Amino acid sequence: MQTAVARRRVLMSSDEIDRAIARIAHQIVEPEDVQDGLLLIGIRRGGEALARRLASKIAEIRGSLPHLGFLNINLYRDDDVARDLPESEIRSGIAGMTVVLVDDVLYTGRTVRAALDAVTDLGRPRAIRLAVLIDRGLREIPIQGDYVGKAIPTSRREHIDVALAAQRSDADAVTVSDEDRAAP
């Protein structure tokens, strides 16, 4: 009889996550067209804490907080999987804004596609960008991140777990686990 043995390894430590967030924040504010109208939208759940952390880092860099919102994409999903998520919270208009969609992991691209549909239903932004902490590859839809903390090629049997608090924590980590079949 074979049993499943899960292996877990750390891909990013708390310090590495912090450096990635700082780098992404600098990349986001670098273009001149984002100085007046920048809106970060965290995709619920995974993108919420990352969006908050990016907003704080951007405030340190340029002296003012960007607009911040959170998006529930349940109505736009194409996989009929409804998740229990809080409603969307987007308090500013998006017309003419540079919107940066924020998520923790970019995988098939389906979540981002749903978020793009949701954002365009809200209005017409100047531009839409994508910021992710982890790009794990294996895309099913031609979507790529504009700002990526770390690209990690993975297999479909692997699972990425992101533990990220809204403020820096020593418990922040990105891990990957997989299951192999092993004899007893």
C-alpha positions as CSV (number, residue, x, y, z in Angstrom):
1,M,0.0,0.0,0.0
2,Q,1.3,3.4,-0.9
3,T,0.8,6.5,1.3
4,A,0.9,10.1,0.3
5,V,3.9,12.1,1.7
6,A,3.6,15.8,1.4
7,R,6.8,17.8,1.1
8,R,6.9,21.5,1.9
9,R,9.7,24.0,1.2
10,V,10.0,27.7,1.7
11,L,10.2,29.8,-1.5
12,M,10.2,33.2,0.1
13,S,11.0,34.3,3.7
14,S,9.5,37.3,5.4
15,D,12.5,39.5,4.5
16,E,12.4,38.3,0.8
17,I,8.7,39.2,0.6
18,D,9.4,42.6,2.1
19,R,12.1,43.3,-0.5
20,A,9.8,42.1,-3.3
21,I,7.0,44.4,-2.1
22,A,9.4,47.4,-2.0
23,R,10.7,46.6,-5.5
24,I,7.1,46.2,-6.9
25,A,6.0,49.5,-5.3
26,H,8.9,51.3,-6.8
27,Q,8.1,49.9,-10.2
28,I,4.4,50.9,-9.9
29,V,5.2,54.5,-9.2
30,E,8.0,54.9,-11.6
31,P,5.9,55.9,-14.7
32,E,4.8,59.5,-14.7
33,D,1.2,58.6,-15.8
34,V,0.5,57.1,-12.4
35,Q,1.3,60.1,-10.3
36,D,-2.2,61.6,-10.3
37,G,-4.6,58.7,-10.6
38,L,-3.4,55.4,-9.1
39,L,-5.9,52.8,-7.8
40,L,-4.7,49.5,-6.3
41,I,-7.4,46.9,-6.3
42,G,-6.7,43.7,-4.3
43,I,-8.5,40.6,-5.6
44,R,-10.3,39.1,-2.7
45,R,-8.9,37.1,-0.7
46,G,-5.3,36.6,-1.8
47,G,-4.6,40.1,-3.0
48,E,-6.0,42.0,-0.1
49,A,-3.0,41.9,2.2
50,L,-0.6,42.5,-0.7
51,A,-2.5,45.5,-1.9
52,R,-2.5,47.0,1.6
53,R,1.3,46.4,1.9
54,L,1.9,47.9,-1.5
55,A,-0.2,51.0,-0.7
56,S,1.8,51.6,2.5
57,K,5.1,51.2,0.7
58,I,3.9,53.5,-2.1
59,A,2.9,56.1,0.5
60,E,6.5,55.9,1.9
61,I,7.9,56.5,-1.5
62,R,5.8,59.3,-2.8
63,G,4.4,60.8,0.4
64,S,0.7,60.0,-0.2
65,L,-1.5,56.9,-0.1
66,P,-2.8,55.7,-3.5
67,H,-6.5,54.9,-3.8
68,L,-7.2,51.4,-2.5
69,G,-10.0,49.0,-3.2
70,F,-10.9,45.3,-3.0
71,L,-12.7,43.2,-5.6
72,N,-15.0,40.2,-5.2
73,I,-14.9,38.4,-8.5
74,N,-17.4,35.6,-7.8
75,L,-20.0,36.9,-10.4
76,Y,-17.3,36.9,-13.1
77,R,-15.8,33.4,-12.5
78,D,-16.0,30.8,-15.3
79,D,-15.7,27.8,-13.1
80,D,-19.0,27.9,-11.2
81,V,-17.1,27.9,-7.9
82,A,-18.6,30.5,-5.6
83,R,-16.5,31.4,-2.6
84,D,-17.6,33.1,0.5
85,L,-16.0,36.5,0.1
86,P,-16.8,40.0,1.4
87,E,-18.4,42.3,-1.2
88,S,-16.3,44.6,-3.4
89,E,-15.1,47.8,-1.8
90,I,-14.0,50.3,-4.4
91,R,-14.7,53.9,-3.2
92,S,-13.2,55.9,-6.0
93,G,-14.2,56.0,-9.6
94,I,-11.9,54.3,-12.0
95,A,-12.4,56.4,-15.1
96,G,-9.1,57.8,-16.2
97,M,-7.2,56.0,-13.4
98,T,-4.3,53.7,-13.7
99,V,-5.6,50.5,-12.0
100,V,-3.2,48.0,-10.6
101,L,-4.9,44.6,-10.0
102,V,-3.1,42.9,-7.1
103,D,-3.1,39.2,-6.3
104,D,-0.9,36.9,-4.4
105,V,-0.4,34.1,-7.0
106,L,-0.7,34.1,-10.8
107,Y,-1.5,30.6,-12.0
108,T,-3.9,29.8,-14.9
109,G,-4.9,33.5,-15.5
110,R,-8.6,32.8,-14.9
111,T,-8.9,34.8,-11.7
112,V,-7.3,37.8,-13.4
113,R,-9.5,37.4,-16.4
114,A,-12.6,37.6,-14.1
115,A,-11.1,40.6,-12.4
116,L,-10.6,42.4,-15.7
117,D,-14.2,41.8,-16.6
118,A,-15.3,43.2,-13.2
119,V,-13.1,46.3,-13.5
120,T,-14.3,47.2,-17.0
121,D,-17.9,46.9,-15.8
122,L,-17.0,49.7,-13.3
123,G,-15.8,52.1,-15.9
124,R,-12.9,52.8,-18.3
125,P,-9.6,53.2,-16.6
126,R,-6.6,54.8,-18.3
127,A,-4.7,51.6,-18.0
128,I,-4.9,48.3,-16.1
129,R,-1.7,46.6,-14.8
130,L,-1.2,43.4,-12.8
131,A,1.0,43.0,-9.7
132,V,1.5,39.6,-8.2
133,L,3.8,38.3,-5.5
134,I,4.3,34.9,-7.2
135,D,4.0,33.9,-10.9
136,R,3.9,30.1,-10.9
137,G,3.4,29.7,-14.7
138,L,1.0,27.1,-16.2
139,R,-1.2,29.7,-17.8
140,E,-4.5,28.7,-19.6
141,I,-5.2,32.3,-20.7
142,P,-2.6,34.7,-22.2
143,I,-2.2,36.9,-19.2
144,Q,1.1,38.0,-17.6
145,G,2.1,40.1,-14.6
146,D,3.5,43.6,-15.1
147,Y,5.0,43.6,-11.6
148,V,6.1,40.2,-10.3
149,G,7.8,39.5,-6.9
150,K,9.2,36.1,-8.0
151,A,8.6,33.7,-10.9
152,I,8.5,30.1,-9.8
153,P,8.0,27.4,-12.4
154,T,5.7,24.7,-10.8
155,S,3.9,21.6,-11.7
156,R,0.1,21.2,-11.5
157,R,0.5,18.8,-8.5
158,E,2.2,21.5,-6.4
159,H,0.4,23.9,-4.2
160,I,1.6,27.4,-3.4
161,D,0.7,28.8,0.0
162,V,1.1,32.5,0.8
163,A,0.9,33.6,4.4
164,L,0.9,37.4,4.2
165,A,-0.3,39.8,6.9
166,A,-1.6,43.3,6.1
167,Q,1.5,44.6,7.9
168,R,4.9,43.1,7.9
169,S,5.2,40.0,10.1
170,D,7.9,37.5,10.8
171,A,5.3,34.8,10.0
172,D,5.0,36.0,6.4
173,A,6.2,33.2,4.0
174,V,5.6,31.6,0.7
175,T,5.8,27.9,0.6
176,V,5.3,25.1,-2.0
177,S,4.1,21.6,-1.3
178,D,3.6,18.6,-3.4
179,E,2.4,15.0,-2.9
180,D,4.5,12.1,-4.0
181,R,3.4,8.5,-3.6
182,A,5.8,6.5,-1.4
183,A,5.7,2.9,-0.3
184,P,5.2,2.3,3.4
